[in-house]
Amino acid sequence: MQIRIIDTTNPKDIQEFIRFPFDLYKGSEYWVPHLVSELITVMDRQKHPFYHHSDAAFILAESEGVPIGRIAVLHQRKYSEFHKAQYGFFYYFDVIDDTKVSNALFDAALDWARKRGIEYILGPKGFARSSGIGLLLEGFDHLPAVGMNYNYPYYANLVENAGFTKWTDHLSG
């Protein structure tokens, strides 16, 4: 297994990061993908306003050159200024059901965060307030409401295994 921060100026890297969940959720009638154009824009450091004040890294896990997981880690400086502590977020977390792979992704994300002095990591939490937040913990047999993420049931165990704990509940209907 290889873990790497992708080059967001490389179209092949961008495509691999974007494409992975389409393969992971293939056959799922409940998963609703992010807009590809949104992902392309959010990875464009020259165009997206997030990068005027903050930074992010996009990380892929691969096995024999095939993506098996991904995660983005964000240093949201405006959020950190408001809360008077250094906060990071993780987002775009998608992974096969494998603790080793998810732990390696989180380790890489936390390493990136520590190098920037980030004290706390929250997530899943995206680039904007309107980005989907949190993990789905029940209701896997329903289409997600607008603004809510969909994930497989095993995600909660992988995130908890990495040392994260639930902070709050969000309900949708």
KARA-V20677 format. One record per residue. N is the residue number from 0. RES is the residue in one letter. PHI is phi in whole degrees, -180 to 180 (none if undefined). NEAR is the number of other ideal C-beta (glycine too) atoms within 8 Angstrom. Layout:
n;res;phi;near
N;RES;PHI;NEAR
N;RES;PHI;NEAR
//
This chain:
n;res;phi;near
0;M;none;9
1;Q;-122;6
2;I;-115;11
3;R;-148;7
4;I;-80;8
5;I;-78;12
6;D;-90;6
7;T;-76;10
8;T;-100;3
9;N;-100;8
10;P;-57;5
11;K;-66;6
12;D;-62;12
13;I;-60;13
14;Q;-62;8
15;E;-63;11
16;F;-64;15
17;I;-70;10
18;R;-72;9
19;F;-51;13
20;P;-65;10
21;F;-63;9
22;D;-75;8
23;L;-61;9
24;Y;-96;10
25;K;-55;6
26;G;94;4
27;S;-80;7
28;E;-86;4
29;Y;-107;10
30;W;-71;8
31;V;-118;6
32;P;-73;8
33;H;-64;6
34;L;-66;6
35;V;-59;8
36;S;-62;6
37;E;-64;8
38;L;-65;13
39;I;-61;10
40;T;-66;9
41;V;-68;9
42;M;-92;11
43;D;-91;9
44;R;-66;7
45;Q;-84;4
46;K;-104;5
47;H;-78;10
48;P;-64;4
49;F;-53;11
50;Y;-78;10
51;H;-70;5
52;H;-133;6
53;S;-143;11
54;D;-143;8
55;A;-154;11
56;A;-132;9
57;F;-119;14
58;I;-121;16
59;L;-117;14
60;A;-106;15
61;E;-133;12
62;S;-127;8
63;E;53;4
64;G;81;4
65;V;-106;6
66;P;-61;12
67;I;-128;11
68;G;-177;15
69;R;-153;16
70;I;-160;16
71;A;-112;12
72;V;-126;16
73;L;-121;15
74;H;-106;14
75;Q;-92;10
76;R;-67;9
77;K;-65;8
78;Y;-62;9
79;S;-63;13
80;E;-60;7
81;F;-64;6
82;H;-92;7
83;K;54;5
84;A;-159;7
85;Q;-85;10
86;Y;-112;14
87;G;-125;15
88;F;-125;14
89;F;-113;15
90;Y;-155;14
91;Y;50;12
92;F;-86;14
93;D;-141;10
94;V;-159;16
95;I;-67;7
96;D;-79;6
97;D;-152;9
98;T;-61;8
99;K;-62;7
100;V;-69;13
101;S;-65;14
102;N;-63;10
103;A;-65;12
104;L;-64;16
105;F;-64;12
106;D;-60;9
107;A;-65;12
108;A;-65;15
109;L;-68;10
110;D;-62;8
111;W;-58;12
112;A;-65;12
113;R;-59;8
114;K;-63;6
115;R;-106;10
116;G;76;6
117;I;-74;12
118;E;-96;6
119;Y;-133;8
120;I;-120;13
121;L;-118;9
122;G;162;9
123;P;-62;13
124;K;-153;11
125;G;-96;11
126;F;-76;9
127;A;-136;6
128;R;-59;3
129;S;-84;4
130;S;-67;9
131;G;-56;8
132;I;-125;8
133;G;84;8
134;L;-112;9
135;L;-77;12
136;L;-110;4
137;E;-155;4
138;G;84;5
139;F;-69;9
140;D;-103;4
141;H;-130;6
142;L;-65;6
143;P;-71;11
144;A;-72;7
145;V;-56;4
146;G;84;5
147;M;-105;10
148;N;-80;10
149;Y;-118;12
150;N;-150;9
151;Y;-71;6
152;P;-58;6
153;Y;-72;7
154;Y;-58;12
155;A;-57;9
156;N;-64;8
157;L;-66;12
158;V;-68;11
159;E;-64;9
160;N;-62;9
161;A;-81;9
162;G;104;6
163;F;-86;8
164;T;-127;5
165;K;-68;5
166;W;-100;4
167;T;-156;4
168;D;-107;4
169;H;-119;7
170;L;-111;4
171;S;-137;6
172;G;-165;3
//
